[in-house]
Amino acid sequence: MTSYHMIFKNGYSGSLNKCGGLPTHLPEVWPQIDGTDLSFLFQLYCDEEKLNIPNTLCIQGYQLFEEGDYNSDIVVIQLPPNAKENIQQIGLSCPISPDYAGGDIEFEIVEETNIFEENEKNGIDVFASKLLGWHSENDFEEGNAFLGWLRDESPFVIGANCHCCLLVNAKGEVVTKFL
């Protein structure tokens, strides 16, 4: 099965898929937790190959960043196809990490098998930040389709060595599960 492992580049060259900076398109309402604006973290655009979600332009991740710390789980939202372009460059950018200022997200095509041990034997890191590919069928509720996951490593701060699993439910809504 084909997976798309994320490669986090230093700097931006115009890719829509990116980590850091400001969103290319704006959510209808800026995400908040308890009245506090969240900081923009990443965006991944639907291309019908790596990421295919009905009636969705892209998904974006946001996180609460206060007093030098990440203080929430990553909140993932989906933007409709008619989302407004962020031509005024508004928003709150998340400071990614001291050694990574943000940049394009590129993808490496990796052929994984549906047997974990075979992947491990072949030196394939199935737990890398990726779209599609191997996942344990028992980890998710029935009716949720696996889109990919983000690993707790730079540039993401998830905590407790967990993964932020990206799923789409039967209603076409993106949901997350932390494993």
C-alpha positions in Angstrom: 0.0 0.0 0.0 1.2 3.4 -0.9 2.0 6.0 1.8 3.2 9.5 1.6 5.8 10.2 4.3 6.2 13.9 5.2 9.4 15.8 4.7 9.6 19.1 6.4 11.7 21.5 4.4 13.4 24.6 5.8 11.9 27.6 4.1 9.0 28.2 1.7 9.0 27.8 -2.0 5.3 28.3 -2.7 3.9 24.9 -1.8 0.4 24.9 -0.5 1.3 22.1 1.9 3.3 23.8 4.7 4.2 24.0 8.3 4.4 27.3 10.1 3.8 30.8 8.8 0.2 31.8 8.1 -2.6 29.9 6.4 -3.0 30.3 2.7 -6.8 30.2 3.1 -8.8 31.3 6.1 -11.2 29.3 8.3 -14.7 30.7 8.6 -14.0 31.3 12.3 -10.5 31.4 13.7 -10.1 28.4 16.1 -10.1 29.2 19.8 -10.0 27.4 23.1 -11.8 29.2 26.0 -11.8 32.5 24.0 -8.0 32.4 23.2 -7.0 32.3 19.6 -5.0 29.2 18.5 -1.8 29.5 16.5 -1.6 28.2 12.9 0.6 25.1 12.7 0.2 23.4 9.3 -2.0 22.9 6.3 -2.5 20.0 3.9 -4.4 20.4 0.7 -6.7 17.8 -0.8 -5.3 16.5 -4.1 -7.4 13.4 -4.6 -4.3 11.2 -4.4 -2.6 11.7 -1.0 -5.6 13.5 0.7 -9.1 13.0 -0.5 -11.9 14.4 1.6 -15.3 15.3 0.0 -16.2 19.0 -0.1 -12.9 20.0 1.4 -10.2 22.3 0.1 -7.7 21.5 2.8 -7.2 20.6 6.5 -5.3 22.9 8.8 -3.9 22.3 12.3 -3.8 24.8 15.1 -2.5 24.7 18.6 -2.6 26.8 21.8 0.7 28.4 22.4 1.1 30.4 25.6 4.1 31.7 27.6 6.5 29.6 25.5 4.6 26.3 25.7 2.3 24.3 23.6 -0.8 24.1 25.9 -3.3 22.0 23.9 -3.7 19.1 21.6 -3.5 19.9 17.9 -6.9 21.0 16.7 -7.6 20.0 13.0 -10.2 21.8 11.0 -11.3 21.4 7.4 -11.9 24.2 5.0 -14.6 24.2 2.4 -13.7 24.5 -1.3 -14.9 28.2 -1.3 -12.6 29.3 1.7 -11.3 32.8 1.3 -7.7 33.3 0.4 -5.6 34.9 3.1 -4.5 37.8 0.9 -4.1 40.2 3.9 -1.8 37.7 5.6 -3.8 37.7 8.9 -3.6 35.2 11.6 -1.4 34.0 14.5 1.6 31.9 13.5 2.9 29.1 15.8 6.6 29.3 16.7 7.5 25.9 15.4 10.8 25.1 17.2 14.2 26.8 17.7 15.8 24.6 15.0 12.9 24.8 12.5 11.4 28.1 11.4 8.8 26.5 9.1 8.6 25.5 5.5 7.1 23.4 2.8 5.8 19.9 3.4 7.0 17.6 0.7 6.2 13.9 0.4 8.2 10.8 -0.2 6.3 7.9 -1.7 6.9 4.8 0.4 5.4 1.3 -0.3 4.3 -0.2 3.0 2.7 -3.6 3.5 -0.3 -4.3 5.7 1.9 -6.4 8.0 3.8 -4.4 10.6 6.7 -6.9 11.0 7.4 -6.9 7.3 7.6 -3.1 7.3 10.0 -3.2 10.3 12.1 -5.9 8.6 12.4 -3.7 5.5 13.4 -0.7 7.5 10.2 1.3 6.9 9.2 3.6 9.7 5.4 3.2 9.5 5.1 5.6 12.5 6.6 8.6 10.5 4.3 11.6 9.9 2.5 10.6 6.8 -0.7 10.4 4.8 -2.2 7.0 4.1 -0.3 3.7 4.5 -0.1 1.1 7.3 -2.1 1.5 10.5 -3.5 -0.8 13.1 -7.1 -1.6 12.2 -8.0 -2.0 15.8 -7.1 1.6 16.8 -10.1 3.4 15.3 -13.8 3.2 15.5 -15.6 1.4 12.7 -16.7 3.9 10.0 -13.6 6.1 10.4 -11.2 6.1 7.5 -7.5 6.6 8.1 -6.1 9.7 6.5 -2.6 9.7 8.1 -0.9 10.8 11.3 1.5 13.3 12.8 4.3 12.0 15.0 5.4 13.7 18.2 8.7 15.1 16.9 9.8 18.3 15.4 8.0 20.2 14.0 5.0 18.9 16.0 4.6 19.0 19.8 2.0 16.4 20.7 3.4 15.1 24.0 3.8 11.7 25.6 5.3 10.3 22.3 1.8 10.1 20.9 0.5 10.4 17.3 -2.2 12.7 16.2 -4.2 10.4 14.0 -6.2 12.1 11.2 -9.4 10.3 10.3 -12.6 11.0 8.3 -15.9 9.8 9.7 -18.9 8.5 7.7 -20.3 12.1 7.6 -17.1 13.3 5.8 -15.9 15.2 8.9 -12.2 15.1 9.9 -11.7 13.8 13.4 -8.5 13.2 15.4 -7.5 10.6 17.8 -4.3 10.7 19.9 -2.6 7.3 20.3 
